Amino acid sequence: MSDDQQLLSMIAAFGLHADARDWDAEQQVFATEVFVDYSSLFGGSGQTLTSAQLMDNWRALLPGFTRTQHTIGVPLITVEGRSARASAPFIAHHFIEDPAPEAGSVWIVGGRYEWTFEQTDGRWQVSHLVLSAGWQDGNRGLPGLAMQRARLAAE
């Protein structure tokens, strides 16, 4: 399989595993340490986390939604030796429907994902992940509610 094909597969796995809540498979997409920046969506600044910490962060949020759907467009990929960069548009739908909140049951985010990959032992992994939010629609209170629901479900 070519580098481009491997990277396309990693990008597909990124969205699919998150929506399936397959944290073990999702963690394999990432290097042991990864720089993550969602500041354009949630404020703050980017940070370096272990892949396990990143999965814990997502476990504290995504299971609180009834379902999610991360749709990632065709990425632009550049490979330079054992490093690669990719950028792709995305739309992420997040739903809470059981019961639906009065302010609305959907939160939609659109923008661009940017990944940096490093190749180790012939295997590509994400070393940097940046979400550049372009727009949001729907109930912007859903992430907070999802965190509460995920916390209660884990207890």
C-alpha positions, 0 to 999 in steps of 0.5 A: 500500500502506498503512503498516500493510501495508508494516510487516507486509511488513517484519516478514515479511521480517525472519524469512523472509530470516534463515531463507533466509540472504539477507543482502542482502535482510535488510540492506534491512530495516534503517536504516544504523544500528540499535540492537539489544538481545538482552541478555535472551537473551545478556546484556550490553547493547544496542548501535548497529551498522551494518546491515552489522555486524548482518549480519556478526554473524548470518552468524557464527551462523545459517549454523552451524545446519542450519536455523532457523525464525523464526515471528512472530505477528501484530504490534501496530503503531502509526504516528505520522507517519514513525515506527512501533512494532511488537511481536509474539510469536515462536518461533524453532527452531534445529537442528543435525542433521549430526551431532546433538549428544549434548545434543540437536539443537534450541534453541527460544527464545520471547518478543517482538520489538519494532521501531521503524521510521523512514520515509525517502523513503517507505520504512520501515526498522528503526531499533531491534530488541529481542528480549525472551526469555520462555523457552528449551527444548532444547540451550542449547549450540547457539549456541556450536556454531553459531558454531564451525560457521559460522566453520569453513565460512567459512574 
